Amino acid sequence: MHPPRYSQASLQDFVDCRRRFFYRRNLNLNWPAANIETADDHEQKILAGEIFHTMIHQLLIGIPPNEINSMEIHPYVERWWTTFLNNIPVAKTGRMHPEFVLTTSIANSLLIAKYDLIHNVDEEYTIFDWKTSKTLPKEGVLRKRLQTRVYLFALASAGLPGSSTAIRPEKIKMTYWFSEHPHQAVTIRYSQEQKLLDETYLEDLISEISRLKLIDEFEKTDNRRLCNYCEFKVLCGRDGQTPENQIDDFGFESDAEFFLGEDEPSPES
């Protein structure tokens, strides 16, 4: 029997709304959104985010920008792409590991992280993540997100293939770069102390998930603002709860919007 697999996205589902986790991860439901017009616009933004990430990946592996520009691109992407080319946040020195996947063991499970880019210069490691959200989250909010905790922990725990030595957490940092705010990147540095805290937190979180079996044990979130872009809000009887443009407690318009273009490395248990 294969061990359960978790990504930052699946763990964030559980933290945000256990019922959403149950529908997505345990039942693998693909439920249509309630508002088709809103859903279509949202899907277009997700598609735009995926195209933008693909274009950056092509640039990082050496494809000339003029050849990438010859592709047919989504209207949302054109401004992001121009902004990126005019404000490339990555130095040309060092080694690039774009669209890189790492796996590490924790709590009898596999923790999987798919990175937009890991940049290695002189034994210093920077994780880059490209974001297309309109709003700019505060650093304190980003530090608490599962993406930050999982990505930093996985790199410090697994290291890079071919490396004979472990990576000290103090040598790792994570930079969120925002296409709508190119000069306001947020960088978070790691430490051994934080790694130990993250390990305990992730072990407890995964152990809690493993104890739950029945749907009623996976409670709906108390924060109904998170239901705005959730495809299961009709199934949960929570459609029409709050305005679509209402800012949530995290300081950005929606969890879904903030993580546009974010990939799942593989299906989880």
C-alpha positions as CSV (number, residue, x, y, z in Angstrom):
1,M,0.0,0.0,0.0
2,H,1.4,3.4,-1.0
3,P,1.7,6.1,1.7
4,P,-0.6,9.0,1.5
5,R,0.7,12.0,-0.5
6,Y,0.1,15.6,0.4
7,S,1.0,18.9,-1.2
8,Q,0.8,22.5,0.1
9,A,-2.5,22.9,-1.8
10,S,-4.2,19.9,-0.3
11,L,-3.0,20.8,3.2
12,Q,-4.2,24.4,2.7
13,D,-7.6,22.9,1.7
14,F,-7.8,21.1,5.0
15,V,-6.8,24.2,7.0
16,D,-9.2,26.5,5.2
17,C,-12.2,24.1,5.0
18,R,-12.1,20.4,6.0
19,R,-15.3,19.7,4.0
20,R,-13.6,21.1,0.9
21,F,-10.7,18.8,1.5
22,F,-13.0,15.9,1.9
23,Y,-14.8,16.6,-1.4
24,R,-11.6,17.4,-3.4
25,R,-9.1,15.0,-1.9
26,N,-11.1,12.0,-0.5
27,L,-14.0,11.9,-3.0
28,N,-12.1,13.5,-6.0
29,L,-15.3,15.4,-6.8
30,N,-15.4,17.7,-9.9
31,W,-18.4,19.9,-9.0
32,P,-19.7,22.6,-11.3
33,A,-19.7,26.2,-9.9
34,A,-23.0,27.8,-9.1
35,N,-22.5,31.1,-11.1
36,I,-21.5,30.1,-14.6
37,E,-20.6,33.7,-15.6
38,T,-18.4,34.1,-12.6
39,A,-17.0,30.6,-13.0
40,D,-16.1,31.2,-16.7
41,D,-14.2,34.4,-15.7
42,H,-12.5,32.6,-12.9
43,E,-11.5,29.8,-15.2
44,Q,-10.1,32.3,-17.7
45,K,-7.9,33.8,-14.9
46,I,-6.7,30.3,-13.9
47,L,-5.8,29.5,-17.6
48,A,-4.0,32.9,-17.9
49,G,-2.0,32.1,-14.8
50,E,-1.0,28.7,-16.2
51,I,0.1,30.2,-19.5
52,F,2.1,32.9,-17.7
53,H,3.9,30.2,-15.6
54,T,4.6,28.2,-18.8
55,M,6.1,31.2,-20.5
56,I,8.4,32.0,-17.6
57,H,9.5,28.3,-17.6
58,Q,10.3,28.5,-21.3
59,L,12.4,31.6,-20.7
60,L,14.3,30.1,-17.8
61,I,15.3,27.0,-19.9
62,G,16.7,29.2,-22.6
63,I,14.0,29.8,-25.2
64,P,14.5,33.4,-26.5
65,P,11.7,35.9,-25.5
66,N,10.9,36.7,-29.2
67,E,10.1,33.0,-29.8
68,I,7.9,32.9,-26.7
69,N,6.2,36.1,-27.8
70,S,5.3,34.6,-31.1
71,M,2.9,32.3,-29.3
72,E,-0.7,33.1,-29.1
73,I,-1.2,34.3,-25.5
74,H,-4.3,35.1,-23.4
75,P,-5.2,38.8,-23.0
76,Y,-4.6,38.6,-19.3
77,V,-1.1,37.5,-19.8
78,E,0.3,40.2,-22.1
79,R,0.7,42.8,-19.4
80,W,2.2,40.3,-16.9
81,W,4.7,39.0,-19.4
82,T,5.8,42.5,-20.4
83,T,6.2,43.4,-16.7
84,F,8.2,40.2,-16.1
85,L,10.6,40.9,-19.0
86,N,11.1,44.4,-17.8
87,N,11.7,43.4,-14.2
88,I,13.3,39.9,-14.3
89,P,13.9,39.1,-10.6
90,V,16.4,36.3,-11.1
91,A,20.1,36.8,-11.6
92,K,21.7,35.0,-14.6
93,T,24.5,33.5,-12.4
94,G,24.2,30.2,-10.6
95,R,22.1,27.1,-11.3
96,M,18.4,27.2,-12.3
97,H,15.9,24.5,-11.3
98,P,12.6,25.6,-12.9
99,E,9.3,23.6,-12.5
100,F,11.1,21.4,-10.0
101,V,9.5,18.7,-7.8
102,L,10.8,17.5,-4.5
103,T,9.4,14.8,-2.2
104,T,10.2,14.2,1.4
105,S,8.8,11.8,4.1
106,I,6.9,13.0,7.1
107,A,4.3,11.3,9.4
108,N,4.3,8.1,7.4
109,S,3.3,10.1,4.4
110,L,4.9,11.8,1.4
111,L,5.1,15.6,1.2
112,I,5.3,16.8,-2.4
113,A,6.4,20.3,-3.4
114,K,6.4,21.7,-7.0
115,Y,8.5,24.8,-7.3
116,D,8.3,27.5,-10.0
117,L,12.0,27.9,-9.6
118,I,14.8,27.0,-7.2
119,H,17.9,29.2,-7.8
120,N,21.2,28.1,-6.4
121,V,24.1,30.6,-6.1
122,D,27.2,29.8,-4.0
123,E,25.4,27.5,-1.7
124,E,22.6,30.0,-1.2
125,Y,19.1,28.8,-2.3
126,T,16.2,31.0,-3.3
127,I,12.8,29.6,-4.0
128,F,10.9,31.8,-6.4
129,D,7.1,31.7,-6.8
130,W,5.2,33.8,-9.4
131,K,1.9,35.3,-8.3
132,T,-0.7,37.1,-10.5
133,S,-3.1,38.3,-7.8
134,K,-4.3,41.9,-7.8
135,T,-3.7,42.4,-4.1
136,L,-0.5,42.2,-2.2
137,P,-0.6,40.1,1.0
138,K,1.4,41.1,4.0
139,E,4.6,39.2,4.8
140,G,3.0,37.9,8.1
141,V,0.2,36.3,6.1
142,L,2.6,34.7,3.6
143,R,4.7,33.2,6.4
144,K,1.7,31.3,7.8
145,R,0.6,29.9,4.4
146,L,1.1,26.2,3.8
147,Q,2.9,27.0,0.6
148,T,5.6,28.9,2.4
149,R,6.0,26.3,5.2
150,V,5.9,23.2,2.9
151,Y,8.2,24.6,0.2
152,L,10.9,25.7,2.7
153,F,10.6,22.6,4.8
154,A,10.8,20.2,1.8
155,L,13.9,21.9,0.3
156,A,15.7,21.8,3.7
157,S,14.7,18.2,4.3
158,A,15.1,16.7,0.8
159,G,17.9,18.9,-0.6
160,L,18.6,18.7,-4.3
161,P,19.4,15.6,-6.3
162,G,23.1,15.0,-6.7
163,S,24.1,17.0,-3.6
164,S,26.2,15.1,-1.1
165,T,25.4,17.4,1.8
166,A,22.2,18.6,3.4
167,I,21.1,22.2,2.9
168,R,21.2,24.3,6.1
169,P,17.9,26.1,6.6
170,E,19.7,29.4,7.1
171,K,20.9,29.0,3.5
172,I,17.3,29.0,2.1
173,K,14.9,31.8,1.5
174,M,11.6,32.1,-0.5
175,T,10.7,35.0,-2.7
176,Y,7.1,35.7,-3.8
177,W,7.2,37.9,-7.0
178,F,3.9,39.6,-8.0
179,S,3.2,40.5,-11.6
180,E,0.9,43.3,-10.4
181,H,3.5,44.6,-7.9
182,P,6.9,43.9,-9.6
183,H,8.9,46.1,-7.2
184,Q,7.3,44.7,-4.0
185,A,8.5,41.1,-3.9
186,V,8.3,39.5,-0.5
187,T,11.3,37.4,0.7
188,I,11.1,35.1,3.7
189,R,14.3,33.6,5.2
190,Y,14.4,30.2,6.8
191,S,16.0,28.9,10.0
192,Q,16.6,25.7,11.9
193,E,14.2,26.9,14.6
194,Q,11.5,27.5,12.0
195,K,12.2,24.1,10.4
196,L,11.6,22.3,13.7
197,L,8.4,24.3,14.2
198,D,7.2,23.4,10.7
199,E,8.0,19.8,11.1
200,T,5.9,19.5,14.3
201,Y,3.1,21.5,12.7
202,L,3.0,19.4,9.5
203,E,3.2,16.1,11.4
204,D,0.3,17.1,13.6
205,L,-1.7,18.3,10.6
206,I,-1.2,15.1,8.7
207,S,-1.8,12.9,11.7
208,E,-5.1,14.7,12.3
209,I,-6.2,14.2,8.7
210,S,-5.4,10.4,9.0
211,R,-7.7,10.1,12.0
212,L,-10.8,11.5,10.2
213,K,-12.9,9.1,8.2
214,L,-16.5,10.2,7.9
215,I,-17.9,13.2,6.1
216,D,-19.4,14.7,9.3
217,E,-15.9,14.7,10.8
218,F,-14.8,17.1,8.0
219,E,-16.5,20.2,9.2
220,K,-17.4,23.2,7.0
221,T,-15.4,26.4,7.5
222,D,-16.7,29.1,9.8
223,N,-15.2,31.7,7.5
224,R,-17.9,31.9,4.9
225,R,-15.9,34.3,2.8
226,L,-13.8,31.4,1.7
227,C,-16.9,29.9,0.1
228,N,-17.0,32.7,-2.6
229,Y,-14.9,30.9,-5.2
230,C,-15.4,27.3,-3.9
231,E,-17.0,25.0,-6.4
232,F,-18.8,23.1,-3.6
233,K,-20.7,26.1,-2.2
234,V,-24.0,24.9,-3.6
235,L,-23.4,21.4,-2.4
236,C,-22.8,22.9,1.1
237,G,-25.8,25.1,0.8
238,R,-23.7,28.3,1.0
239,D,-24.2,29.9,-2.4
240,G,-24.9,33.6,-2.3
241,Q,-23.4,34.0,1.1
242,T,-21.1,37.0,0.5
243,P,-20.3,39.5,-2.3
244,E,-17.8,38.1,-4.8
245,N,-15.5,41.1,-4.3
246,Q,-15.5,41.2,-0.5
247,I,-12.0,41.2,0.9
248,D,-11.4,38.2,3.2
249,D,-9.6,38.0,6.6
250,F,-6.3,37.2,4.9
251,G,-6.1,40.6,3.2
252,F,-6.6,39.5,-0.4
253,E,-9.7,39.0,-2.5
254,S,-9.8,35.2,-2.3
255,D,-7.7,32.2,-1.7
256,A,-8.5,31.0,-5.2
257,E,-7.4,34.3,-6.8
258,F,-4.2,34.5,-4.8
259,F,-3.1,31.0,-5.9
260,L,-4.0,31.3,-9.6
261,G,-1.7,29.2,-11.7
262,E,-0.6,27.0,-8.8
263,D,-0.1,23.5,-9.8
264,E,-0.8,20.2,-8.1
265,P,2.2,18.0,-8.5
266,S,0.1,14.8,-8.4
267,P,-3.1,13.4,-6.9
268,E,-3.2,13.0,-3.2
269,S,-4.8,10.4,-1.0
